[in-house]
Amino acid sequence: MAEATEYAFELREVTEALIAHQGITTGKWMLSFEMGLAGGISGPTESDSRPSAIVQIRSLKLAAAKDEAVLKLGHLIVDAAEVAQRQPK
């Protein structure tokens, strides 16, 4: 049997795992990202250089989902009480 070299996770799975890891038992939560943006001139050669942007993911965060517009994104929102119910006692 081949050894696994990569695992993929849905955003919701990551959110649930982080909620469980932090011991959060109440509230609705979603995954968010802290990002950085840098600009410069880059390209494979000097003559092909163009204005460019680099987007950096600095961290993953759990964010409380309280805004009505955000709560409508049900596929991204996780209820911590539901995650806590599934955890072994």
GROMACS elastic network, one bead per residue, 0.5 to 0.9 nm:
[ bonds ]
;  ai    aj funct       b0    kb
    2     5     6  0.89652   500
    4     7     6  0.75562   500
    9    12     6  0.80870   500
    9    13     6  0.61024   500
    9    14     6  0.65569   500
   10    13     6  0.52384   500
   10    14     6  0.65755   500
   10    15     6  0.88057   500
   11    14     6  0.52093   500
   11    15     6  0.62357   500
   11    16     6  0.87241   500
   11    30     6  0.87268   500
   11    31     6  0.70492   500
   11    76     6  0.71647   500
   12    15     6  0.50212   500
   12    16     6  0.61840   500
   12    17     6  0.86287   500
   12    30     6  0.78611   500
   12    31     6  0.77827   500
   12    75     6  0.74349   500
   12    76     6  0.58820   500
   12    77     6  0.74195   500
   12    78     6  0.70805   500
   13    16     6  0.51380   500
   13    17     6  0.61757   500
   13    18     6  0.86569   500
   14    17     6  0.51045   500
   14    18     6  0.61737   500
   14    19     6  0.85867   500
   14    31     6  0.77220   500
   15    18     6  0.52357   500
   15    19     6  0.61596   500
   15    20     6  0.86634   500
   15    29     6  0.75683   500
   15    30     6  0.62522   500
   15    31     6  0.55770   500
   15    61     6  0.89502   500
   15    62     6  0.70973   500
   15    76     6  0.84764   500
   15    77     6  0.83933   500
   15    78     6  0.70338   500
   16    19     6  0.51254   500
   16    20     6  0.62171   500
   16    21     6  0.85617   500
   16    29     6  0.88753   500
   16    30     6  0.89230   500
   16    78     6  0.67423   500
   16    79     6  0.86450   500
   16    80     6  0.77344   500
   16    83     6  0.64540   500
   17    20     6  0.51781   500
   17    21     6  0.60474   500
   17    22     6  0.86415   500
   17    83     6  0.86127   500
   18    22     6  0.60920   500
   18    23     6  0.84835   500
   18    24     6  0.87341   500
   18    31     6  0.89282   500
   18    61     6  0.89404   500
   18    62     6  0.74995   500
   19    22     6  0.53040   500
   19    23     6  0.61724   500
   19    24     6  0.53606   500
   19    25     6  0.78030   500
   19    29     6  0.80816   500
   19    62     6  0.77582   500
   19    78     6  0.86920   500
   19    80     6  0.65394   500
   19    83     6  0.74257   500
   19    84     6  0.84940   500
   20    23     6  0.50553   500
   20    24     6  0.63266   500
   20    25     6  0.80762   500
   20    80     6  0.80125   500
   20    83     6  0.67171   500
   20    84     6  0.68674   500
   20    87     6  0.76313   500
   21    24     6  0.78860   500
   23    80     6  0.89733   500
   23    84     6  0.79153   500
   24    27     6  0.81073   500
   24    80     6  0.61453   500
   24    81     6  0.80822   500
   24    83     6  0.86796   500
   24    84     6  0.75691   500
   25    79     6  0.83991   500
   25    82     6  0.81254   500
   25    83     6  0.74294   500
   25    84     6  0.55339   500
   25    85     6  0.86412   500
   26    79     6  0.71686   500
   26    81     6  0.51987   500
   26    82     6  0.87835   500
   26    84     6  0.84413   500
   27    64     6  0.70274   500
   27    65     6  0.78158   500
   27    66     6  0.86456   500
   27    78     6  0.84171   500
   27    79     6  0.59861   500
   27    80     6  0.56538   500
   27    81     6  0.71241   500
   28    63     6  0.86132   500
   28    64     6  0.59701   500
   28    65     6  0.53800   500
   28    66     6  0.73774   500
   28    71     6  0.83015   500
   28    77     6  0.63015   500
   28    78     6  0.54748   500
   28    80     6  0.60030   500
   28    81     6  0.83915   500
   29    62     6  0.63737   500
   29    63     6  0.55534   500
   29    65     6  0.50148   500
   29    66     6  0.83936   500
   29    76     6  0.83879   500
   29    77     6  0.55601   500
   29    78     6  0.52165   500
   29    79     6  0.64093   500
   29    80     6  0.70556   500
   30    61     6  0.82946   500
   30    62     6  0.57440   500
   30    63     6  0.53685   500
   30    64     6  0.65051   500
   30    65     6  0.62290   500
   30    76     6  0.59938   500
   30    78     6  0.62166   500
   31    60     6  0.69163   500
   31    61     6  0.57581   500
   31    63     6  0.61483   500
   31    64     6  0.89222   500
   31    76     6  0.75982   500
   31    77     6  0.81476   500
   32    59     6  0.85544   500
   32    60     6  0.59028   500
   32    61     6  0.50280   500
   32    62     6  0.60910   500
   32    63     6  0.63076   500
   33    57     6  0.67459   500
   33    58     6  0.73815   500
   33    59     6  0.58174   500
   33    61     6  0.58103   500
   33    62     6  0.85943   500
   34    56     6  0.85581   500
   34    57     6  0.61334   500
   34    58     6  0.53652   500
   34    59     6  0.51697   500
   34    60     6  0.63841   500
   34    61     6  0.72882   500
   35    55     6  0.68134   500
   35    56     6  0.55076   500
   35    58     6  0.53135   500
   35    59     6  0.72290   500
   36    54     6  0.81332   500
   36    55     6  0.57852   500
   36    57     6  0.64544   500
   36    58     6  0.66073   500
   37    53     6  0.68523   500
   37    54     6  0.57418   500
   37    56     6  0.62611   500
   38    52     6  0.84107   500
   38    53     6  0.56532   500
   38    54     6  0.51793   500
   38    55     6  0.66420   500
   38    56     6  0.81611   500
   39    51     6  0.72547   500
   39    52     6  0.56494   500
   39    54     6  0.62668   500
   39    55     6  0.89281   500
   40    50     6  0.82344   500
   40    51     6  0.57524   500
   40    52     6  0.53851   500
   40    53     6  0.64661   500
   40    54     6  0.82902   500
   41    49     6  0.60034   500
   41    50     6  0.52761   500
   41    52     6  0.55451   500
   41    53     6  0.83539   500
   42    45     6  0.81596   500
   42    46     6  0.79373   500
   42    48     6  0.79922   500
   42    50     6  0.56424   500
   42    51     6  0.65804   500
   42    52     6  0.61393   500
   42    53     6  0.88715   500
   43    46     6  0.66852   500
   43    47     6  0.80347   500
   43    48     6  0.54088   500
   43    50     6  0.62693   500
   43    51     6  0.87481   500
   43    52     6  0.83696   500
   44    47     6  0.84119   500
   44    48     6  0.62958   500
   44    49     6  0.68438   500
   45    48     6  0.51451   500
   45    49     6  0.62130   500
   46    49     6  0.52658   500
   46    50     6  0.89244   500
   47    50     6  0.86492   500
   49    52     6  0.85006   500
   57    60     6  0.78779   500
   64    67     6  0.88693   500
   65    68     6  0.83144   500
   65    70     6  0.62809   500
   65    71     6  0.61836   500
   65    77     6  0.71195   500
   65    78     6  0.87980   500
   66    69     6  0.86483   500
   66    70     6  0.71004   500
   66    71     6  0.67175   500
   67    70     6  0.52646   500
   67    71     6  0.62093   500
   67    72     6  0.89103   500
   68    71     6  0.50640   500
   68    72     6  0.65361   500
   69    72     6  0.54601   500
   69    73     6  0.74560   500
   70    73     6  0.55528   500
   70    74     6  0.81872   500
   70    76     6  0.89269   500
   70    77     6  0.82177   500
   71    74     6  0.61376   500
   71    76     6  0.86683   500
   71    77     6  0.68090   500
   72    75     6  0.85916   500
   72    77     6  0.85363   500
   73    76     6  0.56966   500
   73    77     6  0.64697   500
   74    77     6  0.50543   500
   74    78     6  0.78514   500
   75    78     6  0.80590   500
   78    81     6  0.88099   500
   78    82     6  0.79528   500
   78    83     6  0.78970   500
   79    82     6  0.55350   500
   79    83     6  0.67517   500
   79    84     6  0.89537   500
   80    83     6  0.50369   500
   80    84     6  0.61110   500
   80    85     6  0.86407   500
   81    84     6  0.50455   500
   81    85     6  0.62395   500
   81    86     6  0.89101   500
   82    85     6  0.51643   500
   82    86     6  0.66667   500
   83    86     6  0.53828   500
   83    87     6  0.66424   500
   84    87     6  0.52428   500
   84    88     6  0.85465   500
   85    88     6  0.80954   500
